């Protein structure tokens, strides 16, 4: 297959300039494999201002707008996606789908009709797990179980797949990756310059959170932990929360952000809590920060944590078996804390602030972990090898 230029359709839930884990990985891999494969992207979008068709980084992108809260909009989006699939599938060899959602049923039906193989990428804990999909009905299970091959970002998702009795020879481990040049440690002078440009305070340590404001991401638990530290002047810091708060964004809970703002004001530390909307310049925030915190209650293999590690930040994360404990060895290249334990997060964050030498050592080890295991080239090579394996088998 290496003598033939592959033609791949990547299907995502969002794509640049909108932000999603699958979209980020697809864009990065599309750029990485551009010399070896022709890639097209079909994506849904919640932003009606974005073009239905455009080229990004040399990759043709087709968007299907959908208002997820409107049944009529979802029906129209399904019809438009059907027409787009019928237009694109004849000129591609394989379909790579990021995660499982309702659109997978349509994708599977059209792919079977047109005899195109599907690679299904398992990304998100719970959402991409077989029991959750089986509970959606027989058609959903058929669409999931008849994929030609699966990529799994974490051992945890692989274990759920195998526990469902699905074939072990149809799944391959493919962890998420990160651009280690874009996400790299900042020198002290660079950190000052970045904070100045971003309007962030210089005087106090900066603790960073990146993620959708949702109950699964647990920003409210992080706030509880952080707020307890502010009673000690030696632990005074700034909390920066980057992520979507609009209910238009899947899973976002605007009430969480409002509650955090209210409580911060009541405690007299409102000026130390900064909310930032989703940004495609997120590397600037990582490189400006001192500590990264990820208090999630569930994850696949979190890209934001990889980005923080690539920037050499000391990271404090929830211990999630088969996910974060694959990336972080507690006390070596970061800290792992029991999920939903504010006291544990407070203790680990406080230690990172009061012992900067130890924090810097763990941050440097985190950077080495990324360089050794999570580069985009390694990810791209795995995706390409999977495509070639599936097409050769056909």
Secondary structure, DSSP 8 states (H G I E B T S, - for coil): -TTS-EEEEEEES--TTS--HHHHHHHHHHHHTTTTEEEEEEEEES-TTS-SEEEETTEEEEEEE--TT-HHHHHHHHHHHHHHHHHHGGG-SEEEEES--THHHHHHHHHHHTT-EEEEEE-STTTTSHHHHHTT-HHHHHHHHT-SEEEESSHHHHHHHHHTT--GGGEEE----B-TTTS----HHHHHHHHHHHT--SSSEEEEEES-SSTTTTHHHHHHHHHHHTTSGGG-EEEEEES---TTSTT--HHHHHHHHHHHHHTT-GGGEEEE---TTHHHHHHH-SEEEE--S--SS-HHHHHHHHTT-EEEEE--TTTHHHH--BTTTBEEE-TT-HHHHHHHHHHHHH-HHHHHHHHHHHHHHHHHH-BHHHHHHHHHHHHHHHHHH-
